[in-house]
Structure formats: structure tokens, C-alpha cells
Amino acid sequence: MRDLRGVVGDEHVLVEADGMSAYVVDWSRRFSGPALAVVRPADTEQVAAVVRLCAAGGVPMIPQGGNTGLVGGSVPGPLPSGSSASGAQGPHASLPVVVSTRRLTRLDAVDDLSGQVTVGAGAVLADVHAHARAARWEYGVDLAARDSATIGGTIATNAGGIRVCCHGMTRRQVVGIEAVLPDGSVLSHLGGLPKDNTGYDLTGLFVGSEGTLGIVTAARLALVRPATASSVALIAVEDAADALNLLRNAVPTGVRLLAAEILDAAMLRHVVEISGLPMPVGDEAAHVLLIETESADRGDVELHLPEDRDAVVAVDPSDKADLWAYRERAAEAASAIGVPHRFDVSVPLGGWDAFVVDMKHRLADVADVDEVLVFGHLADGNLHVEVLGPEPGDERADEVVLRCVADHRGSISAEHGVGRAKAAYLHLTRSPAEITAMRAIKCALDPHGLFNPGALLG
């Protein structure tokens, strides 16, 4: 600990339980584990020095950003049965050091010619949004946890969010990377050149790597021009198929679709209960669809809605925020009921309803399941499923849901990563050849298995 304190300062090496508590339990409240210490370096050089010290001592490291994850990927896992904190059985049996990147808050000036900006891994998503907007640009990744999620964390999981239908996943926005490798060397490729065919795409490799290959310390981000104006509509729909059909017909050709979200009636009811917001549509609505589309001028509504649809439309910023609250408070509403088993999965477009029916049918055979809530990003087939009832450590519902995803040709992780929660199920949606290739990459860069052991590949 003395050597680590010499690198980052006494106040940035936390060893007491109270000081570490916020760093060793993830946002889901289901996953946690003990840590040797939490270390908070201030820049890339300090990160590299911390990595070299830990690697020399054979101490595992858990890279962590805002710790808003839901699959245990940014917190320590429980020690294997029969092991001790001494590390006598190798790095997997040793207590890890959590390396927090929250102090890496660099925000370089926006390059107006290229529409790019270089930011630190610890920069909070909301701050990056504000920084880009001040230069008349926009960062294309947005999600409800924007006030606490960091750029490094969203890169580690290849986060999606509410704008994927318009701008794509995080991977599409990252055009350069800086990372500290497991041997303490620094990989820096932040030029952001649109054409740079000089070998392997190391930037793309680190996006979605979940801290298993190194610690991202900075990134070069591609920006987009913001919408001139927009309108938001909340519409009662029968199911996802009805919502997709409405979406196809309601958005005029040439109009940018900025978001398309859906909540089932039970999820909407819980949001209303915890928020105090009024019920926006009739009680008989089985689902509600939220659509945001770009407009040429403030006050315009570029949306063709049938007159017989139960809907509410907003163009004023405050009113739009009120409608978005029904969607963005969904996870909060589920957490207010208990500790949900949260699933971030995807299925082929058009397969949403069949999957939900099958999943609920299978979950009916799992004792203690009280309620199943569904919401998510309709336009890209990304469902968020909240299963309430089972104890946090009970994985019966987890196996049922994830096997159902595989049977419907989906992915067990759409945007939150695999982490520790889903590592044992990776084979359901990745072939043996793919897993072997990923293990080979992991072994090449981290031969001693010190970076985020247990996450992603198990």
C-alpha cells in the first residue's frame, strides 16, 4: 500500500470498508466482493504506475468507471470456495485492487473541422454532452445513467442507450483509444483519422472488452450535429408488433428517428406509482410507445399518427422531458419494489412478442417469481427484463431467461456487457470457435490473468 500511496497520494488509496463500500457493490445490488484496496489515479501515468506495481505483486485489478453496471463486471467477485486473501492459490484467489478512473476527467477542446473530441475515461457522459453542445456538436450515445456513467465504462461495455437507432452503439463513436496494458505499457492511438488502414483495429478491440485487456484512460470520440428541433410522442399500442407497424407508417421518409422506446403496462404502472406522474394514456393500454423525431423548426411535429390513437405529443423541452420520464424512470421503479434480476438482451426485430410470451411461460414454472416487467429499445430489438421475487443469489430465473434468449436466436447481452453474471452463459450465443479466439486475445495481452478475472470469459 505504501508504494501505491506514493503514486496517487494517501487520500486516493482506500482500504477501510466504509471508504470502499461504494466501489465493491454494483448498481444492481446483486453483485459484490471483497477488495484489497480502491486506488484512484489522476492521469494515465499514474494508472500505468499502479498497474506495474500490482502486476509485479501478482495482484488482480478491476478497472471501474462510474460503477453503474448491472452484471458484476466492474466490481470484485466472491473469492473461490476454500481460497484465502493471501493469493496462495494464484491471482484468482487473491483479493483484487479496484482501479477507479473517476479522476481522469480530461475534456479537450472540440475539433470543429473533424467533429471530434478527446476525453478522459472518467469524464461523465452528461459532462461530455454539455461540452459537445457548447461547441454546437452532440455526442451520439445517451442513456438514463448519463449523470454517473463514465466514458470509460460505456466503452468497456460498448453501451447503447436511447439513440442507437439514429447513431449506433458506442463502438461507432470511438475513433481512437488510449489504454494501459497489463504490463504497464501505454497504448495510445488518438489521432482519429477517418482513413488509417495500418493493421489491427486495436481501438475497436478495446470497445466491449470489459476491462479484461487493459484500462482505457482516454478516447477520441466522433461527434454528430444535433437535431435542429424535435417532438416526442407517447402512444398506446397493443404490443411490439403493433408498435413497429405504427413506427414504419408514422415517421415520414427523410425524417430522422431519434428514439423509439416501449414499456409494458405493468412497468408503466410502477413508474406512475413511484414518480407521481399522471397516467399518460388510458388504463386499457397494453403497452406504450415513445417516439422522438427530428423537426425542421421548434414547434413542428414530423409524425403521422392515426387520429384514433390514444397519444400525447410534446414539442416544448419541459414537456418532452416529462414524457421521457416515463421511460427513464423504469429501472428506478423496479428497484423501488425490491432487488430485481435484470436482463439486458436482444432478439431479432419482429421477434419481441414471441420471446416475451415464451419467456413468461417458462418463468411461470420458477417458484418465487412474483412479477415480470419488460421495457426497452424497440427499434433495435433490445429488451430490458426485470424479474421480481427470487433472492439476489438465486439464478434459476437467470438460466431460464438466458436460455430462452438463445432459443429465439438472440444475444444474452445487448448493451450492458457480460460481466460475471453472464460469463457462464456466454456459450449460448457465442460459438466455441469465437470463445477460443477471445481467450487467445486475452491470453496474449494478459498472460497472467490479472485484469478483471472472472468477467466476460469466466
C-alpha positions in Angstrom: 0.0 0.0 0.0 2.9 2.4 0.7 4.0 2.2 -2.9 0.5 2.8 -4.2 0.1 5.8 -1.9 3.4 7.1 -3.2 1.9 7.1 -6.7 -1.6 8.5 -6.2 -1.4 10.1 -2.7 -2.7 8.9 0.6 -6.3 10.1 0.2 -6.7 8.1 -3.1 -5.8 4.7 -1.7 -8.9 3.4 0.2 -8.5 0.4 2.4 -11.2 0.8 5.0 -14.6 -1.0 4.5 -16.6 2.3 4.7 -14.5 4.0 2.1 -14.6 1.1 -0.3 -18.3 0.3 0.1 -19.4 2.3 -2.9 -16.8 0.6 -5.2 -17.4 -3.0 -4.4 -21.2 -3.4 -5.0 -22.6 -2.7 -8.4 -25.8 -0.8 -9.2 -27.9 -3.9 -9.5 -27.2 -4.6 -5.8 -26.8 -8.3 -6.7 -23.1 -8.5 -7.3 -20.2 -7.6 -4.9 -17.0 -9.0 -3.5 -14.1 -8.0 -1.2 -11.2 -5.9 -2.4 -7.7 -5.3 -1.1 -8.0 -1.6 -1.8 -9.5 1.0 -4.1 -6.9 3.2 -6.0 -7.9 6.4 -7.7 -5.1 7.6 -10.1 -5.3 11.1 -11.6 -3.8 10.6 -15.0 -2.5 8.0 -17.5 1.0 8.0 -16.0 -0.4 7.2 -12.5 -2.6 4.4 -14.0 0.5 2.9 -15.6 2.5 3.1 -12.4 -0.4 1.4 -10.4 -0.6 -1.4 -13.0 3.1 -2.0 -12.9 3.1 -2.2 -9.1 0.1 -4.6 -9.0 1.4 -6.7 -11.8 4.8 -7.1 -10.1 3.0 -8.4 -6.9 0.6 -10.6 -8.9 -2.4 -8.6 -7.6 -5.6 -8.7 -9.8 -7.1 -5.4 -10.9 -10.7 -4.4 -11.5 -11.0 -1.4 -13.8 -14.0 0.7 -12.8 -15.7 3.8 -14.1 -19.0 5.1 -12.7 -20.0 1.7 -11.4 -23.4 1.9 -12.9 -23.2 -1.7 -14.3 -25.8 -4.4 -13.8 -23.8 -7.6 -14.4 -21.0 -7.5 -11.8 -18.4 -6.5 -14.4 -16.9 -3.6 -12.6 -16.8 -4.9 -9.0 -14.8 -7.8 -7.4 -16.4 -11.2 -7.4 -16.6 -13.5 -4.4 -13.4 -15.5 -3.6 -13.5 -19.1 -4.8 -14.5 -21.6 -2.1 -11.6 -22.6 0.1 -9.3 -19.8 -1.0 -7.8 -17.0 1.1 -6.8 -13.4 0.6 -3.2 -14.3 0.7 -3.0 -15.2 -3.0 -1.5 -18.6 -2.2 -3.6 -20.2 -5.0 -2.8 -17.7 -7.6 -4.4 -14.4 -8.8 -7.9 -15.8 -8.9 -7.7 -16.5 -5.2 -6.2 -13.1 -4.3 -8.1 -10.0 -3.3 -8.1 -7.5 -6.2 -7.4 -3.8 -6.3 -10.2 -1.7 -7.8 -8.7 0.9 -10.1 -11.1 3.7 -10.3 -10.9 6.0 -13.4 -13.2 8.7 -12.0 -10.4 11.3 -11.7 -9.5 11.0 -15.4 -11.8 13.8 -16.4 -9.9 15.4 -19.3 -12.1 17.3 -21.8 -10.0 18.6 -24.7 -11.3 21.3 -27.0 -13.7 20.1 -29.7 -12.1 19.9 -33.1 -14.7 21.6 -35.2 -13.1 20.6 -38.5 -13.2 16.9 -37.8 -16.2 16.9 -35.4 -14.2 15.0 -32.8 -13.1 15.4 -29.2 -10.6 13.7 -26.9 -11.9 13.0 -23.4 -10.7 11.2 -20.3 -12.1 7.8 -19.3 -13.5 9.3 -16.1 -15.5 12.0 -17.8 -19.2 11.6 -17.0 -21.4 11.2 -20.0 -23.6 14.2 -19.1 -20.4 16.4 -19.0 -19.3 15.2 -22.4 -22.8 16.1 -23.7 -22.6 19.6 -22.3 -19.0 20.0 -23.6 -20.1 19.0 -27.1 -23.2 21.1 -27.1 -21.2 24.2 -26.1 -19.4 23.7 -29.4 -22.6 23.1 -31.4 -22.0 19.4 -31.6 -23.5 16.4 -29.9 -22.2 13.0 -28.6 -24.4 10.3 -30.1 -24.5 8.0 -27.0 -27.1 8.8 -24.4 -28.7 6.7 -21.6 -30.6 7.2 -18.4 -27.5 6.9 -16.2 -25.8 9.8 -18.0 -25.2 11.7 -14.8 -23.0 9.0 -13.3 -21.9 6.7 -16.2 -18.4 7.4 -17.4 -17.0 7.3 -21.0 -14.5 4.6 -20.0 -17.4 2.4 -18.6 -19.5 2.9 -21.7 -16.5 2.0 -23.9 -15.8 -1.1 -21.8 -19.3 -2.4 -22.3 -20.0 -0.9 -25.8 -23.0 0.8 -24.3 -26.0 1.5 -26.5 -28.8 3.6 -24.9 -31.7 5.5 -26.4 -30.0 6.9 -29.6 -28.8 3.6 -31.2 -31.5 3.7 -33.9 -30.0 7.0 -35.0 -26.3 7.0 -34.2 -25.4 3.4 -33.4 -23.6 1.8 -30.4 -20.6 3.3 -28.6 -18.2 1.4 -31.0 -19.3 3.5 -33.9 -18.4 6.7 -32.0 -14.9 5.8 -30.8 -12.3 6.6 -33.3 -9.2 6.5 -31.1 -8.1 5.0 -27.8 -5.5 5.3 -25.1 -5.2 2.4 -22.7 -2.7 1.0 -20.2 -1.9 -2.6 -20.9 -1.4 -5.4 -18.3 2.3 -4.9 -18.4 2.0 -1.2 -17.6 2.8 0.0 -21.1 0.6 2.7 -22.6 -1.1 2.1 -26.0 -2.0 5.5 -27.5 -3.8 6.0 -30.8 -5.8 9.1 -30.5 -5.4 10.6 -34.0 -8.9 9.9 -35.1 -8.0 9.7 -38.8 -11.0 8.6 -40.9 -8.7 6.5 -43.1 -6.0 4.7 -41.2 -5.5 1.1 -42.5 -2.3 0.3 -40.6 -3.1 -3.1 -39.2 -5.4 -4.4 -36.5 -8.2 -2.3 -35.2 -7.0 -2.0 -31.6 -9.4 0.8 -30.8 -12.3 -1.5 -31.8 -10.8 -4.3 -29.8 -11.0 -2.4 -26.6 -14.6 -1.3 -27.1 -16.6 -4.0 -25.3 -13.6 -5.7 -23.7 -15.0 -5.1 -20.2 -11.6 -4.2 -18.6 -10.2 -7.7 -19.4 -7.5 -6.4 -21.8 -6.4 -3.2 -20.1 -7.6 0.1 -18.6 -8.9 2.7 -21.1 -7.7 6.1 -19.9 -8.8 8.3 -22.8 -10.7 8.2 -26.1 -11.2 10.1 -29.2 -14.9 10.5 -29.9 -16.7 11.2 -33.2 -19.5 13.8 -32.7 -22.7 14.4 -34.6 -24.6 17.5 -35.4 -27.6 17.9 -33.0 -31.2 17.9 -34.2 -32.5 21.3 -35.0 -35.6 20.6 -33.0 -37.7 17.5 -32.1 -41.0 16.3 -30.9 -41.8 13.4 -28.6 -45.0 11.3 -28.7 -46.2 8.7 -26.2 -48.7 6.4 -27.8 -50.8 3.5 -26.6 -50.1 0.3 -28.5 -51.2 -3.3 -28.3 -47.8 -5.0 -28.5 -44.4 -4.7 -30.0 -45.6 -5.8 -33.4 -48.3 -3.1 -33.4 -45.6 -0.5 -32.2 -43.2 -1.5 -35.1 -46.0 -1.2 -37.6 -47.0 2.2 -36.3 -43.4 3.3 -36.3 -43.0 2.3 -40.0 -46.0 4.4 -41.0 -45.7 7.3 -38.6 -42.2 8.5 -39.4 -42.1 10.4 -42.7 -39.4 9.5 -45.3 -36.3 11.6 -44.8 -37.1 12.4 -41.1 -34.5 11.3 -38.6 -35.9 8.9 -36.0 -34.1 9.8 -32.7 -35.6 7.2 -30.4 -38.2 4.5 -30.2 -38.9 3.0 -26.8 -41.6 0.7 -25.4 -42.9 -0.2 -21.9 -45.4 -2.8 -21.0 -48.5 -1.8 -18.9 -47.1 -3.2 -15.7 -43.9 -1.3 -16.0 -45.7 1.9 -16.8 -48.0 1.4 -13.8 -45.0 1.1 -11.5 -43.4 4.2 -12.9 -46.6 6.2 -12.3 -46.7 4.9 -8.7 -43.1 5.8 -7.7 -42.9 9.1 -9.7 -46.3 10.7 -9.0 -46.6 11.3 -12.8 -50.2 11.1 -14.2 -51.1 8.1 -16.3 -50.4 9.4 -19.8 -52.8 7.2 -21.7 -55.9 5.1 -21.0 -55.7 2.3 -18.4 -56.5 -0.3 -21.0 -53.3 0.3 -22.9 -51.2 -3.0 -23.0 -48.0 -1.1 -23.9 -46.9 2.5 -24.5 -44.6 3.5 -27.3 -42.3 6.6 -27.1 -41.1 8.1 -30.4 -38.8 11.1 -30.8 -38.3 12.5 -34.3 -36.3 15.4 -35.6 -38.2 18.6 -36.7 -37.1 21.4 -39.0 -38.3 24.1 -36.6 -39.2 24.2 -33.0 -42.9 23.5 -32.6 -43.1 21.3 -35.7 -44.2 17.7 -35.4 -42.8 15.4 -38.0 -45.0 12.4 -37.2 -48.1 11.0 -38.9 -50.3 9.5 -36.2 -53.7 8.0 -36.9 -56.5 10.0 -35.4 -57.9 7.1 -33.4 -54.6 6.5 -31.5 -54.6 7.4 -27.8 -51.5 9.6 -27.7 -49.9 12.7 -26.3 -47.4 14.8 -28.2 -44.9 17.3 -26.8 -42.6 19.9 -28.5 -41.7 22.1 -25.6 -38.4 21.0 -23.9 -40.0 20.7 -20.5 -43.0 18.8 -21.8 -40.7 16.5 -23.8 -38.7 15.8 -20.6 -41.9 14.9 -18.8 -42.7 12.3 -21.4 -39.2 10.9 -21.4 -39.5 10.5 -17.6 -41.9 7.6 -18.1 -39.2 5.7 -19.9 -36.1 6.9 -18.0 -37.6 6.1 -14.5 -38.4 2.5 -15.4 -35.3 1.0 -13.8 -35.8 3.1 -10.7 -39.4 2.0 -10.4 -38.3 -1.7 -10.5 -35.6 -1.1 -7.9 -38.2 0.5 -5.6 -40.1 -2.8 -5.4 -37.1 -4.9 -4.5 -33.8 -6.3 -5.9 -34.7 -7.3 -9.5 -33.0 -9.9 -11.6 -32.2 -7.6 -14.5 -31.7 -8.8 -18.0 -30.4 -6.8 -21.0 -30.9 -8.9 -24.0 -31.7 -8.6 -27.7 -33.8 -10.6 -30.2 -34.3 -10.2 -33.9 -36.6 -7.4 -34.9 -40.1 -8.8 -35.1 -39.4 -11.5 -32.5 -40.1 -9.3 -29.4 -43.6 -10.5 -28.7 -43.0 -14.2 -29.3 -40.0 -14.1 -27.0 -41.9 -12.3 -24.2 -44.7 -14.8 -24.3 -42.3 -17.8 -24.3 -40.2 -16.3 -21.5 -43.1 -15.6 -19.2 -44.5 -19.1 -19.9 -41.1 -20.6 -18.8 -40.8 -18.3 -15.8 -44.2 -19.4 -14.5 -42.6 -22.7 -13.5 -39.9 -20.9 -11.4 -41.0 -20.7 -7.8 -40.9 -17.2 -6.1 -41.2 -15.3 -9.4 -43.8 -12.6 -8.5 -43.7 -10.3 -11.5 -42.0 -9.9 -14.8 -41.7 -6.4 -16.3 -40.5 -5.6 -19.8 -39.4 -2.4 -21.5 -36.6 -1.3 -23.8 -35.3 0.0 -27.1 -37.9 -1.2 -29.7 -36.1 -0.1 -32.8 -33.1 -2.3 -32.2 -34.7 -5.3 -30.5 -33.1 -4.6 -27.1 -35.3 -5.7 -24.2 -34.8 -4.9 -20.6 -36.4 -7.6 -18.4 -37.0 -7.2 -14.7 -37.8 -10.3 -12.8 -39.0 -9.7 -9.2 -39.3 -12.2 -6.4 -36.3 -14.5 -6.3 -33.5 -13.8 -3.9 -30.4 -12.0 -5.4 -28.3 -15.1 -5.4 -30.9 -17.4 -6.8 -30.0 -18.0 -10.5 -32.9 -20.1 -11.6 -34.7 -17.2 -13.3 -31.4 -16.2 -14.9 -30.9 -19.5 -16.6 -34.5 -19.6 -17.8 -34.4 -16.2 -19.4 -31.0 -16.5 -21.0 -31.7 -20.0 -22.5 -34.9 -18.6 -23.8 -33.0 -15.8 -25.5 -30.7 -18.3 -27.2 -33.7 -20.3 -28.4 -35.0 -17.2 -30.0 -31.7 -16.5 -31.8 -30.9 -13.5 -29.6 -28.0 -12.2 -27.6 -27.6 -12.7 -23.9 -26.1 -9.2 -23.7 -27.3 -6.3 -25.8 -25.5 -3.3 -24.2 -24.5 -3.9 -20.6 -21.8 -6.4 -21.1 -21.4 -10.0 -19.9 -19.6 -9.3 -16.6 -19.6 -12.0 -14.1 -23.3 -12.5 -14.1 -23.5 -14.0 -17.6 -19.9 -15.4 -18.1 -21.2 -19.0 -17.6 -23.8 -18.5 -20.3 -21.6 -17.0 -23.0 -21.7 -20.2 -24.9 -25.4 -19.8 -25.5 -24.8 -17.0 -28.1 -21.1 -17.4 -29.0 -19.7 -20.4 -30.8 -16.7 -22.5 -29.4 -14.5 -21.0 -32.1 -15.4 -17.5 -31.1 -14.8 -18.1 -27.4 -11.5 -19.8 -28.2 -10.4 -16.7 -30.3 -11.4 -14.4 -27.5 -9.4 -16.4 -25.0 -6.4 -16.3 -27.2 -6.6 -12.5 -27.4 -7.0 -12.3 -23.6 -4.0 -14.6 -23.0 -1.8 -12.7 -25.5 -2.4 -9.3 -23.8 -2.9 -10.5 -20.2 -1.0 -13.8 -19.8 -1.2 -13.9 -16.0 -5.0 -13.2 -16.0 -4.7 -10.2 -13.7 -7.2 -7.9 -15.4 -10.8 -8.4 -14.3 -10.5 -12.1 -13.6 -13.9 -13.9 -13.8 -15.5 -11.3 -16.0 -16.7 -11.9 -19.6 -14.8 -15.2 -20.2 -15.2 -16.6 -16.7 
